[in-house]
Amino acid sequence: MRKNMAGLLILLFVMTTALTGCTGSNKLNSTAEAMNVGGVSVPLGEVNFYLRYQQTQVQGMYGAFFGEDFMNQDLMGLGTPYGVTVRDTVVETLQEYYVVEAHAEELGVSLTDEEKNQAAEAARTFLAANDSKALNAMSADEATVTHVLQLTALQSKVYADRAATIDTEVDPASVAQKRISYVVSSIAGTTDEEGNVAELSEEETAEKRTQMETILADAKEGGDLNAAAEAQEMTASSITYGKDGSSLEEAVQSAADALSDGEFSDIIETENSLYIVYMESTFDEDATETARENELSRREQAAYDEWYTPLFEETEITVNDEVIQTLTFDRIFSMPEEEEAEELEDTEGEGELEAGAEDDPEQEPTEENEEAAQEPSEGEG
């Protein structure tokens, strides 16, 4: 959920133009203390605003697959509605932001007047573009929106400050990536609905081996593993792997490492599968650069965590669960139709946010009540 100032301003602009049409009453007590972080009270309104922002983002990703009411479904099989999982994450994120706010000056990090003004201007633009019903649904007043933006920007600056302390030298051998294609055929047998495993007979296993031998022979002759696999109604997969963190079985990786560019392995047999490997490249430049960037990102996160984690652990935090639980998911936050979004964009003024905001390709989210849904509970935000 970490986003820099520019990123959140862009997304706030996206929400600005379309978060309209909210109906129903909003009886959420936005001034109630949701939690206390190191002696600083966090109002429920800030939690609600940031939660609805996050809800809008995931609605576009999951709503089409699981239905508009997916926030009230146990999508992850954890015995908890997905919305509660998102809400818990929002609470944890705001705890982090408040801890950072309390200690950022110890690093000599703070927001400039210009950055504070950007947040305030973005908040005013957001408020001016939305009706009172939509704003009430999100607890979006000027102080709330401005402070959430400032918290986000400050955390981003602190993260960048810690990231600047890392060693940026990366051993090329540690991130070098190879690219292979492979075909795999399972010899593990079949499992029924009750979990019973029916092992393959020797004849069935032999048939699979013969099929793989045919694929290998055809691939060597034609130089195309995927075409040879498709001729047997199978497919070849392509992956990259490196010295560390490979998901390949040990026997497969060992066989792959013995290959030069353009070479095929023999048939590799593991406990449950038969494999054929083709070495596309012993050095994939793009994948290697990605691995290098991932290693630098890992170091940056570690540097930040080394600073932040002890501070978080020593901070006294209390959460008012009864208040937090008033944030329910009766309202639906969804994306508008593309034509509607374009019309709304056309009505907005330009130049009020950071450069680039108007070029964001995302559609604008809207917030609406599902007509068939029951009325929001008294504590709904």
C-alpha positions in Angstrom: 0.0 0.0 0.0 3.0 2.3 0.0 2.7 5.0 -2.6 4.7 8.1 -3.1 3.2 11.6 -3.2 3.0 11.7 -7.0 1.4 8.3 -7.1 -1.3 9.0 -4.6 -2.1 12.4 -6.1 -2.6 10.8 -9.4 -5.0 8.2 -7.9 -6.7 10.9 -6.0 -7.3 12.7 -9.2 -8.7 9.6 -10.7 -11.2 9.3 -7.8 -12.0 13.0 -8.0 -13.8 12.9 -11.3 -16.2 10.1 -10.7 -16.8 9.4 -7.0 -20.4 10.6 -7.2 -23.9 9.3 -6.8 -23.7 8.0 -3.3 -27.1 7.6 -1.7 -28.2 6.7 1.8 -27.3 8.2 5.1 -23.9 8.1 6.7 -23.9 7.9 10.5 -20.2 7.0 10.9 -18.6 8.9 13.8 -15.5 10.1 11.9 -14.0 11.8 15.0 -14.1 8.7 17.1 -10.7 7.3 18.1 -10.0 4.3 15.9 -6.6 3.7 17.5 -3.9 5.4 19.4 -0.3 5.2 18.2 2.3 6.4 20.6 -0.1 8.7 22.4 -1.4 10.2 19.1 -5.1 9.6 18.4 -6.0 8.3 14.9 -9.6 9.4 14.0 -11.9 6.9 12.4 -12.4 9.2 9.5 -8.8 8.7 8.3 -9.1 5.0 8.5 -12.4 5.1 6.6 -11.0 7.4 3.9 -7.9 5.3 3.3 -10.0 2.1 3.4 -12.5 3.4 0.7 -9.5 4.4 -1.4 -8.1 0.9 -1.2 -11.6 -0.7 -1.7 -11.9 1.3 -4.9 -8.6 -0.1 -6.2 -9.4 -3.8 -5.5 -13.0 -3.5 -6.8 -11.8 -3.1 -10.3 -9.5 -6.2 -10.0 -11.9 -8.6 -8.3 -15.4 -7.4 -8.8 -15.7 -8.8 -12.3 -14.6 -12.2 -11.2 -16.3 -12.6 -7.8 -19.3 -10.3 -8.0 -19.8 -6.8 -6.8 -20.2 -8.0 -3.2 -16.8 -9.8 -3.1 -15.6 -7.7 -0.1 -18.1 -9.7 2.0 -16.9 -13.0 0.7 -14.1 -15.3 2.0 -12.0 -15.1 -1.1 -8.8 -16.5 0.4 -10.3 -19.4 2.4 -9.2 -17.9 5.7 -12.6 -17.9 7.3 -12.6 -14.1 7.0 -14.4 -11.8 4.5 -11.9 -10.2 2.1 -13.1 -6.7 3.2 -12.0 -7.4 6.7 -8.6 -8.5 5.5 -8.3 -5.2 3.5 -9.5 -3.3 6.6 -6.9 -4.9 8.8 -4.2 -4.1 6.3 -5.3 -0.5 6.2 -5.1 -0.3 10.0 -1.6 -1.7 10.0 -0.5 0.7 7.2 -1.8 3.8 9.1 0.0 2.5 12.2 3.2 2.5 10.2 2.5 6.0 8.8 2.0 7.4 12.3 5.1 5.8 13.7 7.1 7.2 10.7 5.5 10.6 11.3 6.6 10.5 14.9 10.3 9.7 14.1 11.0 11.1 10.7 12.7 14.2 12.0 15.2 12.0 13.8 16.5 11.2 10.3 16.3 14.9 9.2 13.4 14.1 7.0 10.3 16.2 6.7 7.9 17.6 4.1 8.7 20.8 2.4 6.2 23.6 2.4 5.7 23.0 -1.3 4.9 19.3 -0.6 2.5 20.2 2.1 0.8 22.7 -0.2 0.5 20.1 -2.9 -1.3 17.8 -0.6 -3.6 20.6 0.6 -4.4 21.7 -3.0 -5.1 18.1 -4.1 -7.4 17.7 -1.2 -9.3 20.8 -2.0 -9.6 19.8 -5.7 -10.9 16.4 -4.6 -13.5 18.0 -2.3 -14.7 20.5 -4.9 -15.2 17.7 -7.5 -17.5 15.5 -5.4 -20.9 15.9 -3.9 -21.5 15.8 -0.2 -23.0 12.3 -0.2 -19.9 10.8 -1.8 -17.6 12.7 0.5 -19.5 11.7 3.6 -19.3 8.1 2.5 -15.5 8.4 2.6 -15.2 10.7 5.6 -13.5 13.0 3.1 -13.0 16.5 4.6 -10.1 18.7 3.9 -8.2 17.9 7.1 -8.6 14.1 6.6 -7.6 14.0 2.9 -4.7 16.4 3.4 -3.3 14.5 6.4 -3.5 11.1 4.7 -1.7 12.5 1.6 1.0 14.0 3.9 1.4 10.8 5.8 1.9 8.9 2.5 4.4 11.4 1.2 6.4 11.4 4.4 6.6 7.7 4.5 7.8 7.7 0.9 10.5 10.2 1.7 11.7 8.2 4.8 11.8 5.1 2.7 13.9 6.8 0.0 16.2 8.2 2.7 16.9 4.7 4.1 17.1 3.2 0.5 19.9 5.7 -0.2 22.1 4.0 2.4 22.4 0.6 0.7 25.3 -0.9 -1.1 24.4 -0.7 -4.8 27.1 -3.1 -6.0 25.6 -6.4 -6.9 27.7 -9.5 -7.8 26.8 -10.3 -11.4 27.1 -14.0 -10.8 24.6 -13.9 -8.0 21.9 -12.5 -10.2 22.7 -14.1 -13.6 19.7 -15.7 -15.2 19.3 -18.5 -17.7 16.2 -19.1 -19.8 15.0 -22.6 -20.6 12.0 -24.2 -22.2 10.7 -27.5 -20.8 8.0 -30.0 -21.2 6.8 -32.0 -18.2 4.7 -35.1 -18.1 3.3 -36.3 -14.7 3.8 -39.9 -13.6 2.3 -39.3 -10.2 -1.0 -41.0 -10.9 -4.4 -39.5 -10.3 -6.2 -38.4 -7.1 -10.0 -38.7 -6.6 -12.2 -36.3 -4.7 -11.6 -38.2 -1.5 -7.8 -37.9 -1.8 -7.2 -41.5 -2.8 -4.3 -41.9 -5.2 -4.4 -44.3 -8.1 -0.8 -45.1 -9.2 0.0 -45.4 -12.9 0.6 -48.9 -14.1 4.0 -49.8 -15.6 2.4 -49.8 -19.0 0.9 -46.3 -18.5 4.3 -45.0 -17.3 6.0 -46.6 -20.3 3.5 -44.9 -22.7 4.3 -41.5 -21.1 8.0 -42.2 -21.5 7.5 -43.2 -25.2 5.5 -40.0 -25.8 8.3 -37.9 -24.3 10.9 -39.7 -26.4 8.9 -38.8 -29.5 8.8 -35.2 -28.4 12.5 -35.1 -27.8 13.3 -36.7 -31.2 11.0 -34.4 -33.1 12.3 -31.4 -31.2 15.9 -32.3 -32.0 15.0 -32.8 -35.7 13.0 -29.6 -36.1 14.7 -27.4 -33.5 11.3 -26.4 -31.9 10.4 -28.0 -28.6 7.0 -26.3 -28.4 6.0 -27.5 -31.9 7.1 -31.0 -31.0 5.1 -30.9 -27.8 2.0 -29.5 -29.5 2.1 -32.4 -31.9 1.6 -34.7 -28.9 -1.1 -32.4 -27.4 1.2 -31.0 -24.8 2.8 -27.6 -24.3 6.3 -26.3 -23.5 6.8 -23.7 -20.9 9.5 -21.0 -20.8 11.1 -19.8 -17.5 14.2 -18.1 -16.3 16.2 -19.2 -13.3 19.3 -18.2 -11.4 21.8 -19.5 -8.9 19.4 -19.0 -6.0 15.7 -19.1 -5.7 14.9 -21.5 -8.5 11.6 -23.3 -8.4 13.0 -26.1 -10.5 13.4 -29.5 -9.1 17.1 -30.2 -8.3 17.5 -32.9 -10.9 16.0 -30.6 -13.6 18.2 -27.7 -12.7 21.3 -29.9 -12.6 20.5 -31.1 -16.1 19.8 -27.6 -17.3 23.0 -26.3 -16.0 24.9 -28.9 -18.0 23.5 -27.5 -21.3 24.9 -24.9 -23.6 22.7 -22.6 -25.8 20.5 -24.5 -28.2 21.0 -27.9 -26.5 18.4 -30.4 -25.4 18.6 -32.6 -22.3 17.9 -36.3 -22.2 14.6 -37.3 -20.6 14.9 -36.4 -16.9 12.9 -38.5 -14.4 12.0 -37.3 -11.0 9.8 -38.9 -8.4 6.6 -37.6 -10.0 7.4 -36.3 -13.4 9.3 -36.7 -16.7 11.0 -33.6 -18.2 12.7 -32.4 -21.4 14.7 -29.2 -21.1 15.9 -27.0 -23.9 18.4 -24.3 -23.1 17.3 -21.1 -24.8 20.0 -18.9 -23.3 22.7 -19.4 -20.7 22.5 -15.6 -20.0 19.2 -13.8 -20.3 20.1 -10.1 -20.2 16.6 -8.8 -19.4 15.9 -11.3 -16.7 19.3 -10.7 -15.2 18.7 -7.0 -15.0 15.3 -7.7 -13.4 17.0 -9.9 -10.8 19.6 -7.2 -10.1 16.8 -4.6 -9.6 14.9 -7.1 -7.3 18.0 -7.5 -5.2 18.4 -3.8 -4.8 14.8 -3.5 -3.9 15.2 -6.2 -1.3 18.2 -4.3 0.2 16.2 -1.1 0.2 13.3 -2.8 2.1 15.7 -4.3 4.5 17.4 -1.0 5.2 14.0 0.6 5.9 12.8 -2.3 8.0 16.0 -2.1 10.1 15.1 1.5 11.0 11.3 1.1 11.2 10.8 -2.3 13.0 12.4 -1.4 16.3 10.5 1.8 16.5 7.2 0.1 15.8 7.9 -2.6 18.4 8.6 0.0 21.1 5.6 2.1 20.2 2.5 1.6 22.4 -0.5 1.0 20.1 -4.0 0.4 21.1 -6.8 -0.4 18.6 -10.5 0.3 19.3 -11.9 -2.9 17.6 -15.5 -1.9 18.3 -15.0 1.4 16.5 -13.0 -0.2 13.6 -15.7 -2.8 13.1 -18.2 -0.1 12.2 -16.4 0.1 8.9 -18.5 -2.4 6.9 -18.9 -3.1 3.2 -22.5 -2.5 2.3 -21.6 0.2 -0.2 -20.1 -0.8 -3.5 -17.1 1.1 -5.0 -16.8 0.3 -8.7 -15.3 1.6 -12.0 -17.5 3.6 -14.3 -18.1 2.8 -17.9 -15.2 4.1 -20.1 -17.4 6.6 -21.9 -18.7 8.0 -18.7 -15.1 8.2 -17.3 -14.0 10.2 -20.4 -16.9 12.6 -20.1 -16.1 13.2 -16.5 -12.4 13.7 -17.3 -13.3 16.3 -19.9 -15.1 18.3 -17.2 -12.1 18.5 -14.9 -9.6 21.4 -14.9 -6.0 20.6 -15.6 -2.7 21.6 -13.9 -4.0 21.4 -10.3 -1.9 18.3 -9.5 1.6 17.3 -10.2 2.7 17.0 -13.8 1.6 13.7 -15.3 -1.5 13.3 -13.3 -3.7 14.0 -16.3 -1.9 11.3 -18.3 -2.8 8.5 -16.0 -4.4 5.7 -18.0 -6.5 4.2 -15.3 -10.3 4.6 -15.3 -11.9 6.7 -12.7 -13.6 4.8 -9.9 -17.1 5.6 -8.8 -18.8 4.9 -5.4 -22.4 3.8 -5.5 -24.9 1.8 -3.5 -26.0 -1.4 -5.1 -29.7 -1.0 -5.6 -30.4 -4.5 -4.5 -28.3 -4.4 -1.4 -29.8 -3.8 2.0 -29.5 -0.4 3.5 -26.1 0.3 5.2 -25.9 -0.4 8.9 -25.8 2.5 11.3 -22.1 2.4 11.5 -21.4 2.1 7.8 -18.9 4.5 6.3 
